[in-house]
Each structure stands twice: as C-alpha cells, then as structure tokens.
Amino acid sequence: MAVKRIFVEKRQGFFDVPAQRLCSDLVETFRLTDLRAVRMITRYDVEGLSDEEFEQVRDIVFADPPVDTVYEDALPFFADAKIFAIEPLPGQFDPTAAAAAECVQLVTQGSVPRCARHASSCLSAGSATLIVEKDQGISHQPRGEPRGVALPRRQRSRCSLRCRGMWRC
C-alpha cells in the first residue's frame, strides 16, 4: 500500500470564498495591486488504504463533488502562477489530518491510516511579486518592511505599531 496523494480545490465562483478573502487581504495589506487571483488547494497524503478503500473515502472524507475539484497525484500546470505551501512542522499536531484519519476509519470500519498528512497550497496569479522565503515564510523585517514582498519604494513606510517583540519594528 503506497502513499496516495490528493489535491482538493473549491470550485471557482461561489465556493472559493477563503481564496477570495486571502486575495483581498494580500492586496490590502501588502498593496499588491497587480495581484489578480489566489487559489487555495488542500493536499492530503494518506497511507495504509487499498485502492478500493481510497476510492470509497475520496468523495466522502476529502472532497465534496458538487463543491470541490479533485486532482490526483499531481497538480496541473498553472501558467504564470507562483505557489507556496503551508504545512505543520514535523512532530506538530495536525488537527485536519487527524480528523481526516478518524473519518476514514469510520467510513472503512478498519484501522486508522498509518500516515495522514495535510498541507495548504496557495497559487497567486498576476504580475505582483510575492516571494516566500524557504524555511521562513512571510515574515517581518526590521524597519517595518515585510520580508519577501517587493513593494515600490514610494509605498514603503515605517511600522507605527509596537508588536511587543513579535516583530522587530
């Protein structure tokens, strides 16, 4: 039994509300006016299921067919898109993966899958420069400039908030 990977995305339009909110937050917070759209894709890795069991739980546990688009094993090519993934650290509890594993156990009436992992991937479309640095994510630089986000020089400003050591302003 090999690791099975599945990517799930809310269909664009009425169902991708979190992606639309993230896009508007990025445009508003980081002034990424050239950012056109953001797509959020959830990745699940499951081990310990047969092919029949995986087909049985795919549309019940991991996706809702009327609402979600499902990609198996690999994502399709997205032209001019920048992608980054967010996942729990090794050893860190992942509540989404734990809930998915318990649901798989309930549906199959078997044991909990040995490995259930979850990650969220974000794709940005547009000519805005959004760089997520390896091992650091989007973080805050000294002098109030967000690291990894390139803003035109005239739009940069000092942070007026006191972040109590969380960010170095």
C-alpha positions in Angstrom: 0.0 0.0 0.0 1.6 3.2 -1.2 1.1 6.7 -0.2 -1.8 8.2 -2.1 -1.8 12.0 -2.7 -4.9 14.0 -3.5 -5.3 17.7 -4.1 -8.7 19.4 -3.4 -9.7 22.9 -4.5 -13.0 24.7 -4.1 -14.6 25.4 -7.4 -14.2 29.0 -8.5 -17.1 31.2 -8.2 -19.4 30.9 -5.2 -17.4 28.2 -3.3 -13.8 29.7 -3.2 -14.6 32.3 -0.6 -11.4 31.8 1.5 -9.3 32.3 -1.6 -11.1 35.5 -2.5 -10.7 36.8 1.1 -7.0 35.9 1.0 -6.6 37.8 -2.3 -8.3 40.9 -1.0 -6.2 40.7 2.3 -3.0 40.5 0.3 -3.9 43.4 -1.9 -5.0 45.5 1.0 -2.2 44.6 3.5 0.8 44.4 1.1 -0.6 46.8 -1.6 -0.2 44.1 -4.3 -2.4 45.9 -6.8 -1.3 43.7 -9.6 -2.5 40.5 -7.9 -5.5 39.2 -9.8 -6.4 36.0 -8.1 -5.4 33.5 -5.4 -6.3 29.8 -5.5 -6.2 27.7 -2.4 -5.5 24.0 -2.8 -5.5 21.4 0.0 -3.2 18.4 -0.2 -3.8 15.2 1.6 -1.3 12.3 1.8 -2.8 9.0 3.0 -1.0 5.7 3.6 -2.5 2.4 4.6 -5.5 2.2 2.4 -6.2 -0.1 -0.5 -7.2 1.3 -3.9 -10.9 0.3 -3.2 -10.9 1.9 0.2 -9.3 5.1 -1.1 -12.0 5.3 -3.9 -14.7 4.8 -1.3 -13.5 7.6 1.0 -12.2 10.1 -1.6 -15.5 11.8 -2.3 -16.8 11.4 1.3 -13.9 12.4 3.5 -11.6 14.5 1.4 -13.8 16.2 -1.2 -17.4 17.2 -1.8 -18.0 16.5 -5.5 -20.5 19.4 -6.2 -18.3 21.9 -4.5 -14.7 20.7 -5.0 -12.4 20.0 -7.9 -10.1 17.0 -7.2 -6.6 16.4 -8.7 -4.9 13.1 -8.1 -1.1 12.6 -7.7 -0.1 15.9 -9.2 -1.3 19.4 -9.8 -1.9 20.6 -13.4 0.3 23.3 -14.8 -0.7 26.8 -13.9 0.8 29.3 -16.2 2.4 32.5 -14.6 1.5 31.3 -11.1 3.6 31.5 -8.0 3.0 28.7 -5.5 3.8 28.1 -1.8 2.7 25.6 0.7 1.9 25.8 4.4 2.1 22.6 6.5 2.6 21.7 10.1 6.2 21.1 11.3 7.4 17.5 11.8 6.0 16.3 15.1 3.5 19.1 15.3 -0.2 18.0 15.8 -2.2 18.5 12.6 -5.9 18.6 13.5 -7.1 18.5 9.9 -5.1 15.3 9.2 -6.2 13.7 12.5 -9.9 14.4 11.7 -9.5 13.1 8.2 -7.8 9.9 9.5 -10.7 9.4 12.0 -13.3 9.9 9.3 -11.5 7.4 7.1 -11.6 4.9 10.0 -15.3 5.4 10.5 -16.2 5.0 6.8 -14.0 1.9 6.2 -14.7 0.3 9.6 -11.0 -0.5 9.7 -7.9 0.8 11.4 -6.7 4.4 11.3 -4.5 5.1 8.3 -0.8 5.0 9.2 0.1 8.3 7.7 -2.4 11.1 7.1 -0.8 14.5 6.3 -2.3 17.8 5.3 -1.0 20.9 3.7 -2.5 24.1 2.2 -1.0 25.4 -1.1 -1.7 28.9 -2.4 -1.3 29.9 -6.0 -1.1 33.6 -6.9 -1.9 34.8 -10.4 -0.9 38.2 -11.6 2.3 40.2 -12.1 2.7 41.1 -8.4 5.9 39.9 -6.9 5.2 37.6 -3.9 8.2 35.7 -2.8 8.0 33.3 0.1 11.4 32.6 1.5 12.4 29.0 2.3 12.0 28.0 5.9 10.8 31.4 7.0 7.5 32.2 5.2 6.3 35.7 5.0 7.9 37.4 8.0 8.6 40.9 9.1 12.0 42.6 8.6 13.5 45.3 10.8 12.4 48.9 9.9 8.8 47.8 9.1 9.4 46.3 5.7 7.8 42.8 5.2 10.4 40.3 4.1 9.6 38.5 0.8 7.2 41.1 -0.5 8.6 43.6 -3.1 6.8 46.9 -2.9 7.6 50.0 -4.9 9.9 52.3 -2.9 7.3 55.1 -2.5 4.9 52.7 -0.9 7.2 51.5 1.9 6.6 53.0 5.3 7.7 52.5 8.8 5.6 50.4 11.1 3.8 52.6 13.7 2.7 49.6 15.8 4.5 48.3 18.9 4.5 44.5 18.4 6.0 43.6 21.8 8.9 41.7 20.4 6.9 39.6 17.9 8.1 41.7 15.0 11.1 43.9 15.2 9.7 47.3 14.2 
